[in-house]
Amino acid sequence: MYLIILGVAETATLSLSVVREEENMHLYTCEHSPFGQKVQMMAKYLGIDMETTVLQMADLKKPEFLAKNPLGRVPTLELDDGKFIWESANIACALCEMAPATNLIGATFVEKCQVREWIISFATDLEKHIFPWIGPLLGYLPYNGMLVTNAKNGVLAYLKTVEKHLTANTYFAGNRLTVADFNCAADLNALMTFVFDKSIRATMPAICRHFKMMTETDAYTAVYGELKYCVTPLAAPKKEKKEPAKKQEKKQEKPAEEPKKKAPAHPCAALAPASYPLDAWKAVYSNADDTRKDAMPVFWENYDPKDYCLYKCTYKYQDELEVGFMTANLASGFLQRCDPIRKFGFGNLIIAQDLKEQHLNMFGAWLFRGTDLIEEMKAGTYFEIADAECYTWERLNPEDATDRKFIDDVWSWESDDHFGGRGDLVEGKTFK
């Protein structure tokens, strides 16, 4: 399928071209996609020609593209036999395997393992922070100072490990270029262009040396053009001032108020006293230095399902939670409106950054008096709290290890499994 023509370049690396005996492969990408550019740079270096289709973001959700990549992502590469492969690092490695004489995926077993470990590390520890940092500054995402700062800190913390490695090594794997070097250069390009000014670059001389080496390849120039290092980092967008709404000249007459009906007694008021008073638990929780170690054992020792029930709440419209402070205000407003049940309930809400998408997730764990969901959280009851209908309510079983861990994690504001895969903690709020 491939005829590989090799020649020795001045740098003693292999310059090559791959001549396909069949029709060219077809790359689907979006304009300025850093992942698509990564694949294009690798193809240019290898001399592999491929037809390229530049899609719009809206095209990625159309049935004809989802038939190629059900995840709706770019880049996607169509091979000459009609099959498709996804993910930029995977495609880059596949292209290198088409030219095995280059050893760009590693010449030895150990080098191949090193290549894979760095590529996986870039994807899981670096790339996930780059867009949340730069995207809001370019206007592609809503700006949230807290999330941008967290993403920036994530990038800089990870690059300390990379700097240490490149201080002792010229390349990522072995003593020659591999696909891992190209992956790193592609990931760093946007950072070097938009946010890594002279002061930041001065803290990572080994990374800058490696990046400069990669930018001097013809493949880099062909895809990215001439490198222009960041002089002034992108700044947070300025907020537009809204003009105050004009007051209406005429005041609307208020309709006559109907006489207030006497509120019925709350069902929880008729319950027998709990064997372990709710106020006692709240005092233990408030005074604990370490919630997980000091408070939770006390709770489980005294919890009685005859007196209390446990529920999980999940906000129904997670994909709308894009702005951190607005989500925090939403949570605070809900807890304020829960004030009528302060004598009958206790709970915590967690705001977490979704592990895959750019939105936040909001969920919580609650303790209520009685054996069923409290009336305020039920739709259509006299006591219903308006915001409660925005959440799904699911009973938690304290005998189930998963449910029990979820309660421990939420009330402790920490989790070793991302709160069961729901995300990384951004903020927590307590109702007591």
The 8 nearest C-alpha neighbors of each residue, nearest first, counted from 0:
[[1, 20, 19, 2, 21, 18, 97, 17],
 [2, 0, 19, 18, 3, 17, 20, 97],
 [1, 3, 18, 17, 4, 19, 0, 20],
 [4, 2, 17, 1, 16, 5, 18, 98],
 [3, 5, 16, 15, 2, 17, 6, 18],
 [6, 4, 15, 14, 3, 13, 7, 16],
 [5, 7, 14, 13, 15, 8, 4, 12],
 [6, 8, 13, 11, 14, 12, 9, 5],
 [9, 7, 11, 10, 12, 14, 13, 6],
 [10, 8, 11, 7, 12, 13, 14, 6],
 [9, 11, 12, 8, 7, 13, 14, 216],
 [12, 10, 8, 9, 7, 13, 14, 6],
 [11, 13, 10, 8, 7, 14, 9, 176],
 [14, 12, 7, 8, 6, 15, 101, 5],
 [13, 15, 6, 8, 7, 5, 12, 16],
 [16, 14, 5, 4, 45, 6, 13, 46],
 [15, 17, 46, 4, 45, 3, 18, 47],
 [18, 16, 3, 47, 46, 2, 19, 1],
 [17, 19, 2, 1, 16, 20, 3, 47],
 [20, 18, 1, 21, 0, 17, 2, 23],
 [19, 21, 0, 1, 18, 22, 2, 23],
 [20, 22, 19, 23, 79, 0, 1, 24],
 [23, 21, 79, 24, 20, 19, 49, 78],
 [24, 22, 49, 79, 50, 25, 21, 48],
 [23, 25, 49, 78, 79, 77, 50, 22],
 [24, 26, 50, 77, 49, 51, 76, 23],
 [27, 25, 76, 51, 75, 50, 52, 77],
 [28, 26, 52, 75, 74, 51, 53, 76],
 [27, 29, 74, 73, 53, 35, 54, 52],
 [30, 28, 54, 53, 32, 55, 31, 73],
 [29, 31, 32, 53, 28, 54, 55, 35],
 [32, 30, 33, 29, 36, 35, 34, 28],
 [31, 33, 35, 29, 34, 30, 36, 28],
 [34, 32, 36, 35, 31, 37, 185, 186],
 [35, 33, 37, 36, 32, 87, 74, 38],
 [34, 36, 74, 32, 38, 37, 28, 33],
 [35, 37, 39, 33, 34, 38, 40, 32],
 [36, 38, 34, 40, 35, 185, 39, 33],
 [39, 37, 41, 35, 36, 91, 40, 87],
 [38, 40, 36, 42, 41, 37, 43, 35],
 [41, 39, 43, 218, 37, 42, 38, 219],
 [40, 42, 38, 44, 39, 43, 91, 45],
 [43, 41, 47, 39, 45, 40, 44, 46],
 [44, 42, 46, 40, 218, 45, 41, 39],
 [45, 43, 218, 41, 42, 46, 40, 217],
 [44, 46, 42, 43, 47, 15, 16, 41],
 [47, 45, 16, 43, 44, 17, 42, 15],
 [46, 48, 42, 17, 45, 43, 16, 49],
 [49, 47, 46, 23, 50, 42, 24, 43],
 [50, 48, 24, 23, 25, 51, 47, 26],
 [49, 51, 25, 26, 24, 23, 52, 48],
 [52, 50, 26, 25, 27, 49, 53, 28],
 [51, 53, 27, 26, 54, 28, 50, 25],
 [54, 52, 29, 28, 30, 27, 51, 55],
 [55, 53, 29, 28, 58, 52, 56, 27],
 [54, 56, 58, 57, 29, 53, 59, 30],
 [57, 55, 58, 59, 54, 29, 60, 72],
 [56, 58, 55, 59, 60, 61, 54, 71],
 [59, 57, 55, 61, 56, 60, 54, 64],
 [58, 60, 71, 57, 56, 61, 64, 72],
 [61, 59, 58, 71, 57, 65, 62, 64],
 [60, 62, 58, 63, 64, 59, 65, 57],
 [63, 61, 65, 64, 66, 60, 59, 58],
 [62, 64, 66, 61, 65, 67, 60, 58],
 [65, 63, 67, 66, 62, 61, 59, 68],
 [66, 64, 69, 68, 62, 67, 71, 63],
 [65, 67, 64, 63, 68, 69, 62, 61],
 [68, 66, 64, 65, 83, 69, 63, 75],
 [67, 69, 65, 70, 71, 66, 64, 72],
 [70, 68, 65, 71, 66, 67, 64, 72],
 [71, 69, 68, 72, 65, 59, 60, 67],
 [70, 72, 59, 69, 68, 65, 60, 64],
 [73, 71, 70, 74, 59, 68, 75, 85],
 [74, 72, 28, 75, 27, 35, 29, 71],
 [73, 75, 28, 35, 27, 87, 72, 85],
 [74, 76, 85, 73, 27, 84, 26, 77],
 [77, 75, 26, 84, 83, 25, 27, 78],
 [76, 78, 83, 25, 24, 82, 81, 26],
 [79, 77, 24, 80, 82, 81, 83, 76],
 [78, 80, 24, 81, 22, 23, 77, 21],
 [79, 81, 78, 82, 77, 24, 83, 21],
 [82, 80, 78, 79, 77, 83, 24, 25],
 [81, 83, 78, 80, 77, 84, 79, 67],
 [84, 82, 77, 76, 78, 67, 81, 75],
 [83, 85, 76, 75, 90, 77, 82, 86],
 [86, 84, 75, 74, 90, 76, 87, 89],
 [87, 85, 89, 88, 90, 74, 75, 84],
 [86, 88, 90, 89, 34, 38, 91, 74],
 [89, 87, 91, 90, 86, 92, 118, 182],
 [90, 88, 92, 86, 87, 91, 93, 85],
 [89, 91, 93, 87, 92, 88, 86, 94],
 [92, 90, 88, 94, 38, 93, 89, 87],
 [93, 91, 95, 89, 90, 94, 88, 96],
 [94, 92, 90, 96, 95, 91, 89, 97],
 [93, 95, 97, 91, 96, 92, 90, 42],
 [96, 94, 92, 97, 98, 93, 103, 91],
 [97, 95, 93, 99, 98, 94, 92, 104],
 [96, 98, 94, 95, 99, 93, 1, 17],
 [97, 99, 96, 95, 100, 101, 3, 94],
 [100, 98, 96, 101, 102, 97, 95, 103],
 [99, 101, 102, 98, 3, 103, 5, 96],
 [100, 102, 103, 99, 98, 13, 95, 104],
 [103, 101, 106, 105, 104, 100, 99, 177],
 [104, 102, 177, 101, 178, 105, 95, 176],
 [105, 103, 102, 111, 177, 178, 114, 95],
 [106, 104, 111, 110, 102, 103, 107, 177],
 [105, 107, 102, 110, 111, 104, 108, 103],
 [108, 106, 110, 109, 105, 111, 112, 102],
 [107, 109, 111, 110, 112, 106, 105, 113],
 [110, 108, 112, 111, 107, 113, 105, 106],
 [111, 109, 105, 113, 107, 112, 172, 108],
 [112, 110, 105, 114, 108, 113, 109, 104],
 [111, 113, 109, 115, 110, 114, 116, 108],
 [114, 112, 110, 116, 111, 115, 172, 109],
 [113, 115, 111, 112, 117, 179, 116, 172],
 [114, 116, 118, 112, 113, 117, 119, 111],
 [115, 117, 113, 119, 118, 114, 120, 112],
 [118, 116, 120, 119, 114, 115, 121, 113],
 [117, 119, 115, 121, 120, 116, 179, 114],
 [120, 118, 122, 116, 117, 121, 115, 123],
 [119, 121, 117, 123, 118, 122, 124, 116],
 [122, 120, 125, 118, 119, 124, 123, 126],
 [123, 121, 126, 119, 120, 124, 125, 118],
 [122, 124, 120, 121, 125, 119, 127, 126],
 [125, 123, 120, 121, 122, 126, 127, 157],
 [126, 124, 121, 127, 128, 154, 122, 123],
 [125, 127, 122, 129, 128, 121, 124, 123],
 [126, 128, 125, 129, 123, 124, 122, 130],
 [129, 127, 150, 126, 131, 125, 130, 154],
 [128, 130, 126, 132, 131, 127, 133, 125],
 [129, 131, 134, 133, 132, 128, 127, 126],
 [132, 130, 134, 128, 129, 150, 133, 147],
 [133, 131, 147, 150, 130, 129, 151, 134],
 [132, 134, 130, 136, 135, 131, 129, 137],
 [133, 135, 130, 139, 137, 140, 136, 131],
 [136, 134, 140, 142, 138, 137, 141, 139],
 [137, 135, 133, 134, 138, 235, 233, 234],
 [138, 136, 134, 135, 139, 133, 233, 140],
 [137, 139, 135, 136, 140, 134, 141, 142],
 [138, 140, 134, 135, 137, 141, 136, 133],
 [141, 139, 135, 134, 138, 142, 131, 137],
 [142, 140, 135, 143, 322, 321, 138, 139],
 [141, 143, 135, 140, 144, 322, 136, 235],
 [144, 142, 146, 145, 322, 323, 147, 141],
 [145, 143, 147, 146, 148, 142, 235, 323],
 [144, 146, 148, 147, 143, 149, 323, 425],
 [147, 145, 149, 148, 143, 144, 150, 131],
 [146, 148, 132, 150, 144, 149, 145, 131],
 [149, 147, 151, 145, 150, 146, 144, 152],
 [148, 150, 146, 152, 147, 151, 153, 145],
 [149, 151, 128, 153, 147, 132, 148, 152],
 [152, 150, 148, 154, 153, 149, 132, 147],
 [151, 153, 149, 155, 150, 154, 156, 148],
 [154, 152, 150, 156, 151, 155, 149, 128],
 [155, 153, 151, 157, 152, 156, 125, 128],
 [154, 156, 158, 152, 157, 153, 151, 159],
 [155, 157, 153, 159, 154, 158, 152, 160],
 [158, 156, 154, 159, 155, 160, 153, 125],
 [157, 159, 161, 155, 160, 156, 162, 154],
 [158, 160, 162, 157, 161, 156, 163, 155],
 [161, 159, 163, 158, 162, 157, 164, 156],
 [160, 162, 158, 164, 163, 159, 165, 157],
 [163, 161, 159, 165, 164, 160, 206, 205],
 [162, 164, 160, 166, 161, 165, 159, 167],
 [163, 165, 161, 162, 166, 167, 168, 160],
 [166, 164, 168, 162, 167, 205, 163, 169],
 [165, 167, 163, 205, 164, 168, 162, 169],
 [166, 168, 165, 164, 163, 169, 205, 162],
 [169, 167, 165, 170, 166, 164, 171, 174],
 [168, 170, 165, 174, 171, 167, 209, 166],
 [171, 169, 168, 172, 174, 175, 176, 173],
 [170, 172, 180, 179, 173, 168, 169, 165],
 [173, 171, 110, 113, 170, 114, 174, 177],
 [172, 174, 175, 110, 170, 171, 105, 176],
 [173, 175, 170, 172, 169, 176, 168, 171],
 [176, 174, 173, 170, 177, 172, 169, 12],
 [175, 177, 180, 170, 103, 178, 174, 172],
 [178, 176, 103, 179, 180, 104, 105, 175],
 [177, 179, 181, 103, 180, 104, 182, 92],
 [180, 178, 182, 177, 181, 114, 118, 183],
 [181, 179, 183, 178, 182, 177, 171, 176],
 [180, 182, 178, 184, 179, 183, 185, 41],
 [183, 181, 179, 185, 180, 184, 178, 186],
 [182, 184, 186, 180, 185, 181, 187, 179],
 [185, 183, 187, 181, 186, 182, 210, 188],
 [186, 184, 182, 188, 37, 183, 187, 181],
 [185, 187, 183, 184, 188, 182, 126, 189],
 [188, 186, 184, 190, 185, 189, 191, 183],
 [187, 189, 191, 185, 190, 186, 184, 192],
 [190, 188, 192, 191, 187, 193, 186, 33],
 [191, 189, 187, 194, 192, 188, 193, 195],
 [192, 190, 195, 188, 189, 228, 193, 229],
 [193, 191, 229, 189, 228, 190, 188, 227],
 [192, 194, 229, 190, 232, 189, 191, 233],
 [195, 193, 232, 190, 196, 233, 229, 191],
 [196, 194, 191, 199, 190, 229, 200, 193],
 [197, 195, 229, 230, 199, 198, 194, 232],
 [196, 198, 200, 199, 201, 195, 230, 229],
 [197, 199, 201, 196, 200, 202, 195, 230],
 [200, 198, 201, 195, 202, 196, 197, 203],
 [199, 201, 197, 202, 203, 198, 195, 196],
 [200, 202, 198, 199, 203, 204, 197, 207],
 [203, 201, 200, 199, 204, 198, 162, 197],
 [202, 204, 200, 206, 201, 205, 162, 207],
 [205, 203, 207, 206, 201, 208, 202, 200],
 [204, 206, 208, 166, 207, 165, 203, 162],
 [207, 205, 209, 208, 203, 204, 162, 210],
 [206, 208, 210, 204, 205, 209, 211, 203],
 [209, 207, 205, 211, 206, 210, 204, 212],
 [208, 210, 212, 206, 207, 211, 205, 213],
 [209, 211, 207, 213, 212, 208, 184, 206],
 [212, 210, 214, 208, 213, 209, 207, 215],
 [211, 213, 209, 210, 215, 214, 208, 216],
 [212, 214, 210, 215, 211, 216, 209, 184],
 [215, 213, 211, 219, 216, 212, 210, 220],
 [216, 214, 213, 212, 211, 217, 219, 220],
 [215, 217, 218, 214, 219, 213, 220, 212],
 [216, 218, 220, 219, 221, 215, 44, 214],
 [219, 217, 44, 43, 221, 40, 216, 220],
 [218, 220, 214, 222, 221, 217, 216, 223],
 [221, 219, 224, 217, 223, 222, 218, 225],
 [220, 222, 218, 219, 224, 217, 223, 43],
 [223, 221, 219, 220, 224, 40, 218, 36],
 [224, 222, 220, 219, 221, 225, 226, 36],
 [223, 225, 220, 221, 222, 226, 219, 227],
 [226, 224, 220, 227, 223, 214, 219, 221],
 [227, 225, 228, 224, 223, 214, 192, 220],
 [228, 226, 192, 225, 229, 191, 230, 224],
 [227, 229, 192, 191, 226, 230, 196, 195],
 [228, 230, 192, 196, 193, 231, 195, 191],
 [231, 229, 196, 228, 232, 197, 195, 193],
 [230, 232, 229, 196, 233, 194, 193, 195],
 [233, 231, 194, 193, 196, 234, 229, 230],
 [232, 234, 194, 193, 136, 231, 235, 137],
 [235, 233, 232, 136, 236, 231, 237, 194],
 [234, 236, 136, 237, 233, 142, 135, 144],
 [237, 235, 234, 238, 136, 142, 138, 135],
 [238, 236, 239, 235, 234, 240, 142, 136],
 [239, 237, 240, 236, 235, 241, 142, 141],
 [240, 238, 241, 237, 236, 242, 235, 243],
 [241, 239, 238, 242, 237, 243, 244, 236],
 [242, 240, 239, 243, 244, 238, 245, 237],
 [241, 243, 244, 240, 245, 239, 246, 238],
 [244, 242, 241, 245, 246, 240, 247, 239],
 [243, 245, 242, 246, 241, 247, 248, 240],
 [246, 244, 243, 247, 242, 248, 249, 241],
 [247, 245, 248, 244, 249, 243, 250, 251],
 [248, 246, 249, 245, 250, 251, 244, 243],
 [247, 249, 246, 250, 245, 251, 244, 252],
 [250, 248, 247, 251, 246, 252, 245, 253],
 [249, 251, 252, 248, 247, 253, 246, 254],
 [252, 250, 253, 249, 247, 254, 248, 246],
 [251, 253, 250, 254, 249, 255, 256, 247],
 [252, 254, 251, 255, 256, 250, 257, 249],
 [255, 253, 256, 252, 257, 251, 250, 258],
 [254, 256, 253, 257, 252, 258, 259, 251],
 [257, 255, 254, 258, 253, 259, 260, 252],
 [256, 258, 259, 255, 260, 254, 253, 261],
 [257, 259, 256, 260, 255, 261, 262, 254],
 [260, 258, 257, 261, 256, 262, 255, 263],
 [261, 259, 262, 258, 257, 263, 381, 256],
 [260, 262, 263, 259, 264, 258, 381, 265],
 [263, 261, 260, 264, 265, 381, 259, 382],
 [264, 262, 265, 261, 381, 266, 260, 382],
 [263, 265, 266, 262, 268, 269, 267, 261],
 [264, 266, 268, 267, 263, 269, 382, 374],
 [267, 265, 268, 269, 264, 270, 374, 373],
 [266, 268, 270, 269, 265, 368, 369, 343],
 [269, 267, 266, 265, 270, 264, 271, 343],
 [268, 270, 267, 266, 271, 265, 264, 272],
 [271, 269, 267, 268, 272, 369, 266, 273],
 [270, 272, 273, 269, 306, 268, 267, 274],
 [273, 271, 270, 274, 276, 306, 275, 269],
 [274, 272, 275, 276, 306, 271, 277, 307],
 [273, 275, 276, 272, 306, 303, 301, 302],
 [274, 276, 273, 301, 277, 279, 302, 280],
 [277, 275, 279, 278, 273, 274, 280, 272],
 [276, 278, 280, 279, 281, 275, 343, 342],
 [277, 279, 281, 280, 276, 282, 342, 275],
 [280, 278, 282, 276, 277, 281, 283, 275],
 [279, 281, 283, 277, 282, 278, 284, 276],
 [280, 282, 278, 284, 279, 283, 285, 277],
 [281, 283, 285, 279, 280, 284, 286, 278],
 [284, 282, 280, 286, 281, 285, 294, 287],
 [283, 285, 281, 282, 287, 294, 286, 280],
 [286, 284, 282, 283, 287, 281, 288, 280],
 [285, 287, 283, 284, 282, 288, 294, 281],
 [288, 286, 289, 284, 290, 293, 285, 294],
 [289, 287, 290, 286, 293, 285, 294, 292],
 [288, 290, 287, 293, 292, 291, 294, 411],
 [291, 289, 294, 293, 411, 287, 292, 295],
 [290, 292, 295, 289, 411, 293, 294, 407],
 [293, 291, 289, 290, 294, 295, 296, 287],
 [292, 294, 290, 289, 287, 291, 295, 296],
 [295, 293, 290, 297, 284, 296, 287, 291],
 [294, 296, 298, 291, 297, 293, 290, 299],
 [297, 295, 299, 298, 294, 300, 293, 292],
 [298, 296, 300, 295, 294, 299, 301, 293],
 [297, 299, 295, 301, 296, 300, 302, 294],
 [300, 298, 302, 296, 301, 297, 295, 303],
 [299, 301, 297, 298, 302, 296, 295, 303],
 [300, 302, 298, 299, 275, 297, 303, 274],
 [303, 301, 299, 298, 300, 304, 275, 307],
 [302, 304, 305, 306, 307, 301, 274, 275],
 [305, 303, 307, 306, 308, 302, 370, 369],
 [306, 304, 303, 307, 370, 369, 308, 273],
 [305, 307, 369, 304, 273, 303, 368, 370],
 [308, 306, 368, 369, 304, 367, 370, 305],
 [307, 309, 370, 367, 366, 304, 369, 371],
 [310, 308, 366, 395, 365, 394, 367, 307],
 [311, 309, 394, 395, 365, 393, 364, 392],
 [310, 312, 364, 393, 363, 392, 394, 365],
 [311, 313, 392, 363, 362, 391, 390, 364],
 [314, 312, 362, 390, 391, 315, 361, 363],
 [313, 315, 390, 361, 316, 389, 362, 317],
 [316, 314, 390, 389, 317, 313, 391, 388],
 [315, 317, 318, 319, 314, 320, 389, 390],
 [316, 318, 319, 360, 320, 315, 314, 359],
 [317, 319, 320, 358, 316, 321, 359, 360],
 [320, 318, 317, 321, 316, 358, 359, 322],
 [321, 319, 359, 317, 358, 318, 322, 326],
 [320, 322, 358, 319, 359, 323, 141, 357],
 [323, 321, 325, 143, 324, 320, 326, 141],
 [324, 322, 326, 325, 143, 327, 321, 145],
 [323, 325, 327, 326, 322, 328, 143, 329],
 [326, 324, 328, 327, 323, 322, 329, 320],
 [325, 327, 329, 323, 328, 324, 320, 322],
 [326, 328, 324, 330, 329, 325, 331, 323],
 [329, 327, 331, 325, 326, 330, 332, 324],
 [328, 330, 326, 332, 327, 331, 325, 333],
 [329, 331, 327, 333, 328, 332, 326, 334],
 [332, 330, 328, 334, 333, 329, 335, 327],
 [333, 331, 335, 329, 330, 334, 328, 336],
 [332, 334, 336, 330, 335, 331, 386, 329],
 [333, 335, 337, 331, 336, 332, 330, 430],
 [336, 334, 332, 337, 333, 338, 331, 430],
 [335, 337, 333, 334, 338, 332, 384, 339],
 [336, 338, 334, 335, 339, 340, 333, 341],
 [337, 339, 341, 336, 340, 335, 334, 342],
 [340, 338, 337, 341, 336, 342, 343, 375],
 [341, 339, 343, 342, 338, 344, 337, 375],
 [340, 342, 338, 343, 344, 339, 431, 337],
 [343, 341, 340, 344, 339, 277, 278, 345],
 [342, 344, 340, 368, 341, 367, 267, 345],
 [345, 343, 367, 341, 366, 340, 342, 368],
 [344, 346, 431, 366, 430, 365, 367, 341],
 [347, 345, 365, 430, 364, 429, 366, 431],
 [346, 348, 429, 363, 428, 364, 410, 430],
 [347, 349, 363, 428, 362, 427, 429, 350],
 [348, 350, 427, 362, 361, 363, 426, 351],
 [351, 349, 361, 426, 425, 360, 427, 424],
 [352, 350, 424, 423, 422, 425, 360, 359],
 [351, 353, 359, 422, 423, 360, 354, 425],
 [352, 354, 422, 359, 356, 355, 360, 358],
 [353, 355, 422, 356, 352, 423, 421, 420],
 [356, 354, 353, 357, 127, 422, 352, 358],
 [355, 357, 353, 358, 354, 359, 352, 318],
 [358, 356, 353, 359, 355, 321, 352, 131],
 [359, 357, 321, 320, 318, 356, 353, 352],
 [358, 360, 352, 320, 353, 351, 321, 317],
 [359, 361, 351, 317, 350, 353, 352, 362],
 [362, 360, 350, 314, 349, 313, 351, 359],
 [361, 363, 313, 312, 349, 348, 314, 360],
 [364, 362, 348, 312, 347, 311, 349, 409],
 [363, 365, 311, 346, 347, 406, 310, 312],
 [366, 364, 346, 310, 309, 345, 311, 367],
 [365, 367, 309, 345, 344, 308, 346, 310],
 [368, 366, 344, 308, 307, 343, 369, 309],
 [369, 367, 307, 343, 306, 344, 308, 267],
 [370, 368, 307, 306, 371, 308, 367, 267],
 [369, 371, 308, 307, 305, 306, 304, 368],
 [372, 370, 369, 373, 308, 367, 368, 307],
 [373, 371, 374, 376, 367, 370, 308, 377],
 [372, 374, 375, 376, 371, 367, 377, 368],
 [373, 375, 377, 376, 382, 383, 372, 380],
 [376, 374, 383, 382, 384, 373, 377, 380],
 [377, 375, 387, 374, 383, 373, 384, 378],
 [378, 376, 374, 375, 383, 380, 379, 373],
 [377, 379, 380, 383, 388, 376, 387, 375],
 [380, 378, 377, 383, 381, 382, 374, 375],
 [381, 379, 383, 382, 378, 377, 374, 375],
 [380, 382, 383, 379, 374, 375, 263, 262],
 [381, 383, 375, 380, 374, 384, 265, 376],
 [384, 382, 375, 380, 381, 376, 377, 378],
 [385, 383, 375, 387, 386, 376, 382, 336],
 [384, 386, 387, 383, 388, 389, 336, 378],
 [387, 385, 388, 389, 384, 333, 390, 336],
 [388, 386, 376, 389, 384, 385, 390, 377],
 [387, 389, 390, 386, 378, 385, 376, 391],
 [390, 388, 387, 386, 315, 314, 391, 316],
 [391, 389, 314, 313, 315, 388, 387, 312],
 [390, 392, 313, 312, 315, 314, 393, 389],
 [393, 391, 312, 311, 390, 310, 394, 313],
 [394, 392, 311, 310, 395, 312, 391, 313],
 [393, 395, 310, 309, 311, 396, 392, 308],
 [396, 394, 310, 309, 402, 397, 311, 393],
 [395, 397, 398, 399, 402, 394, 403, 309],
 [398, 396, 403, 399, 402, 395, 400, 309],
 [397, 399, 396, 400, 403, 402, 395, 401],
 [398, 400, 396, 402, 397, 401, 403, 395],
 [401, 399, 403, 402, 404, 398, 397, 396],
 [402, 400, 404, 403, 399, 405, 419, 396],
 [403, 401, 405, 399, 404, 400, 395, 396],
 [402, 404, 400, 397, 406, 405, 401, 399],
 [405, 403, 407, 401, 406, 402, 408, 400],
 [404, 406, 402, 408, 403, 407, 409, 401],
 [407, 405, 403, 409, 404, 408, 364, 410],
 [408, 406, 404, 410, 405, 409, 411, 403],
 [409, 407, 411, 405, 414, 413, 406, 410],
 [410, 408, 412, 406, 411, 407, 405, 364],
 [409, 411, 407, 412, 408, 347, 406, 364],
 [410, 412, 408, 290, 409, 413, 291, 407],
 [413, 411, 409, 410, 408, 427, 414, 349],
 [412, 414, 408, 411, 409, 415, 424, 418],
 [415, 413, 408, 418, 416, 417, 412, 409],
 [414, 416, 417, 413, 418, 408, 419, 423],
 [417, 415, 419, 418, 414, 420, 422, 421],
 [418, 416, 420, 422, 423, 419, 414, 421],
 [419, 417, 421, 414, 416, 420, 422, 405],
 [418, 420, 417, 416, 421, 405, 422, 414],
 [421, 419, 417, 418, 422, 416, 354, 353],
 [420, 422, 418, 419, 417, 353, 360, 351],
 [423, 421, 353, 352, 351, 417, 354, 420],
 [422, 424, 351, 352, 417, 425, 353, 354],
 [423, 425, 351, 426, 350, 422, 352, 349],
 [426, 424, 351, 350, 352, 423, 427, 349],
 [427, 425, 350, 424, 349, 351, 428, 327],
 [426, 428, 349, 348, 350, 412, 429, 347],
 [429, 427, 348, 347, 349, 430, 426, 331],
 [428, 430, 347, 346, 431, 348, 427, 345],
 [431, 429, 346, 345, 347, 334, 428, 341],
 [430, 345, 429, 281, 341, 346, 344, 342]]
